[in-house]
C-alpha cells in the first residue's frame, strides 16, 4: 500500500525503522555511473539528467525530516521502479533496467502527493542490451504468475462483495482476508500503474487531500468496527470488484524486468515491516498475518525465479536468502493451524515479544534481499 504509515507503539516504530534502515550503508554502486539523488522535504536533486540505456542505479540519500519515496516514472506516471520508506538520514541504492526514452525521477516526502520531480533522458537505441535467456524466462514466468494471482483475486473479491450485498456480516468477514491474497503477493505490479492501489488498498490515514476513501480497508472498518452491510457498503463492494477487474486486465501490460522483480520482492518485505508487523494494515480485522504470509510468498516467488542467475553471480547471497526465507516461513507456521491453511491467529493475540521476533526475522531477510537486484544485474 502506498501511504504514510503511522506506528502505534514505540516498539513497533523501532521494528519498522530497523527494517527500513537495513540497507542504509553506502553502497559501492554510489561510485561512477550512479545517479546521486538527494531527497529533502521540498527538493529532489539529481546529479545528472541523462544516462545510457541499460541498468540505471540511483544512489539515494534522504536529507529531509520525513520518510520519502523515490520513483523512476514513465511520462504517463507508470512506475518503472521505486523505493518506499527511505527514512530521514538514510541511504538506499536502487538498480533498475531502463530503455531509452524520457522519464522523471520523483521524490515524494511523506510518501504523499505528486512529489518533486526531475527530468531524466535515457539515451540509446530504445532497447537495453540483450539479456541472459534465463532472465527472460524469469520475467515471462513472473508475468504469468502475476496474471494468475489477479485472475484468482477477482472471483474471491466477488464472493466478498456478494456477502456484503446479502447483508451476511459473518460471511463477509470470512471472505475478506482470502480476497486479498493474490493482491498482496503481487502488490508491486499493481502499484506500478499508480492509480489502482489508492482506490483499493488505502487506509484512512493514507488518503490524499480530496480523495474519497474506497476499497478493502473502508469495507474492513464497516464490517468490524461499524458492523454495517448496508447500501453504502454494497456500492463500495461493487466498486472494489470493478477496480480489481481493471487491475486484472492491466497486469499483462505491466513493465517487468529482472531488476523490477528483485526490487519488488524487497518492497514486499518493506510492506511487512511497516504495515503488517506493526498491526497497522488490518487494524480492524487483525488479519495482518494473512497479508504478511502473502507478501512473503510473493517475494519468495520472485526470488526463486531469479535464483538460477543470482546463484551463479553471487552464491553466498542466495545461500543466505535460502536460509532466511526458510527461517521466516518456519516462524510464520507457528501462527496457523497447518502449513496449507491461511487460518492464522488474530494479530491482536500476538504479544509484543512475538511481534519483535517476527520483526527480527523480517529484518534478517530484508538485508540480503536488498542485494538481489544488483546480483541479477551483473
Buried (B, 14 or more C-beta within 10 A) or exposed (E): BBBBBEBEEEBBBEBBBBBBBBBBEEBEBBEEBBBBBBBBBEEBBBEEEEBEBBBBBBBBBBBBEBBBBBBBBBEEEBBBBBBBBBBBEBBBBBBBBBBBBEBBBBBBBBBBEEBBBBEBEBEBEEEBEEBBEBBEBBBEBBBEBBBBBBEBBBEBBBBBBBBBBEEBBEBBBEBBBBBBBBBBBBBBBBBBBBEBBBBBBBBEEBBEEEEEBBBBBBBBBBBBEEEBBEEEBBEBBBBBBBBBBBBBEBBEEBBBBBBBBBBBBBBBBBBBBBBBBBBBBBBBBBBBBBBBBBBBBBBBBBBBBBBBBBBBBBEEBBEBBBEBBEBBBEBBBEBBEEEEEBEBBEBEEBEEEBBBBBBBBBBBBBBBBBBBBBBBBE
